[in-house]
Amino acid sequence: MQKHNFNSGPSILPQEVLQQASEAVLNFNGIGLSILEIGHRTSWFMEVINEARALVKELMQLGDDYDVLFLQGGATTQFMQIPYNLLGSNDTAAYCDNGIWGEKAIKEAKIFGNVNVVSSTKDKNHSYIQKDFSVPSDNTYLHYTSNNTVEGTQWHTTPNVDVPLIADMSSDIFSRPVDFSKHSLIYAGAQKNAGAAGVTIVVIKKDILGKTDRNISPIMDYRKHIEADALLNTPPVFAVYVSMLTLRWIKKEGGLVEMERRAKERATLLYNTLDSLSVFAPIVAKEDRSLMNATFTTQNKELENVFLEQCKLNGMIGVKGHRSVGGLRVSMYNAMPMTSVQALVDLMVDFNERYK
C-alpha cells in the first residue's frame, strides 16, 4: 500500500534525497567509505558542511554579517542557549506566547533574566496570532515562533519591532520567502523542511553577540562555534549531509518562491475542503492558518477515532493531533506531493458523505 506521510516531524523528505543519502551510507561520493564513518575534519566533510552553510545564506539572501551553525540538541536546546548568550541577568527580553513551543522558550529564558510576554493567545487556546502589540525599546530582543506546529497557526507577516528579532522557524523554514535580514537570530530543527532529525540550523547576525558579562560555557557560546567554523565539536555528520542534500533540492526545484507556491496550493485544497464539509471543523482563525500544519476536529467527537482508523486503512500516517491538544493534524511540508493531499481530501469527502 502506498503510504502518505503527514507526520509533523520527523517528516517527509524528497525521494531523491532519500536515494542519495542511502547511497552515501554505503559509499560516499565514490571514496569507498560510508558517510557514517568519515572524519568530521576531513576535506570530504568540510566540503559538505561548507556547502550546507553557503546554501542556507543563499536561500535566505544573507551576507557576511551572518554566520550559520549546525548544532545539536534540537530547537529545545536553543530555548536555553539564546538567553544564555544574549540575556543578562538584569535584562528583559520580550516573548510571544502563541503556543506550546513559545511557552517552553519563555520558561527557559526566565532562568537567565526577565521575560516580558508582549503577546499571548492563551485566551482562545492559541487559535489565532495576536499581531497588535508593542515592545519597549529597552528590551534585549523579541522572540517569536513563526509557525506553531501543534496549534496550526502561522505568522504571515514579520513582526515590525525596533529591537533584535529572534525567530524559531522549526516548522516553516525554507517554505517561503521571508525578509530574513530583519532577524538577528533564526533557528530551526532540520527535521521538518530542512533535513533529518539530529541537527539544528542556527543563523546568527554576529553583532548581537558578546554583549553580556556572563561567563558562558564554551560549548554553549555561539562565538566559540563561529570561531571554530562550526566544528567546535563533532557535529552529527550524517544529519548535516542530509540537510545539505535537502537544501540542494530546494534550490534545484526553484527556491523559496516555488516552495511557497506549492505550499499554498496544498493548503488551499485542504482548507477549502475542510470549510465545505459538515463533519469536520477547522480550529484556527482563517487569516492565521498555517500552510504547514492544518489542525481540525470532527463535529462529533466520537467520529475522530473512526476517521483515524480510515486514514490508517488508506496508508495515511501522522494525522492524529499532538498529544497535548488532541484532535487531528495534517502536516504538509516542502516534500509533500499534491497527490497525497488529494488522496486525503478524497477520503474526507467520502467520510463526510457517510457520516454527516
Secondary structure as GFF3:
##gff-version 3
##sequence-region A 1 356
A	DSSP	beta_strand	4	5	.	.	.	ID=ss1
A	DSSP	alpha_helix	15	26	.	.	.	ID=ss2
A	DSSP	three_ten_helix	28	30	.	.	.	ID=ss3
A	DSSP	three_ten_helix	35	37	.	.	.	ID=ss4
A	DSSP	alpha_helix	43	60	.	.	.	ID=ss5
A	DSSP	beta_strand	66	71	.	.	.	ID=ss6
A	DSSP	alpha_helix	74	86	.	.	.	ID=ss7
A	DSSP	beta_strand	92	97	.	.	.	ID=ss8
A	DSSP	alpha_helix	100	109	.	.	.	ID=ss9
A	DSSP	beta_strand	114	120	.	.	.	ID=ss10
A	DSSP	three_ten_helix	122	124	.	.	.	ID=ss11
A	DSSP	beta_strand	142	145	.	.	.	ID=ss12
A	DSSP	beta_strand	147	148	.	.	.	ID=ss13
A	DSSP	beta_strand	153	154	.	.	.	ID=ss14
A	DSSP	beta_strand	165	168	.	.	.	ID=ss15
A	DSSP	three_ten_helix	180	182	.	.	.	ID=ss16
A	DSSP	beta_strand	185	189	.	.	.	ID=ss17
A	DSSP	beta_strand	200	205	.	.	.	ID=ss18
A	DSSP	three_ten_helix	206	208	.	.	.	ID=ss19
A	DSSP	three_ten_helix	218	220	.	.	.	ID=ss20
A	DSSP	alpha_helix	222	227	.	.	.	ID=ss21
A	DSSP	alpha_helix	237	253	.	.	.	ID=ss22
A	DSSP	alpha_helix	255	276	.	.	.	ID=ss23
A	DSSP	beta_strand	280	282	.	.	.	ID=ss24
A	DSSP	three_ten_helix	286	288	.	.	.	ID=ss25
A	DSSP	beta_strand	293	298	.	.	.	ID=ss26
A	DSSP	alpha_helix	303	313	.	.	.	ID=ss27
A	DSSP	beta_strand	316	317	.	.	.	ID=ss28
A	DSSP	beta_strand	328	331	.	.	.	ID=ss29
A	DSSP	alpha_helix	338	355	.	.	.	ID=ss30
###
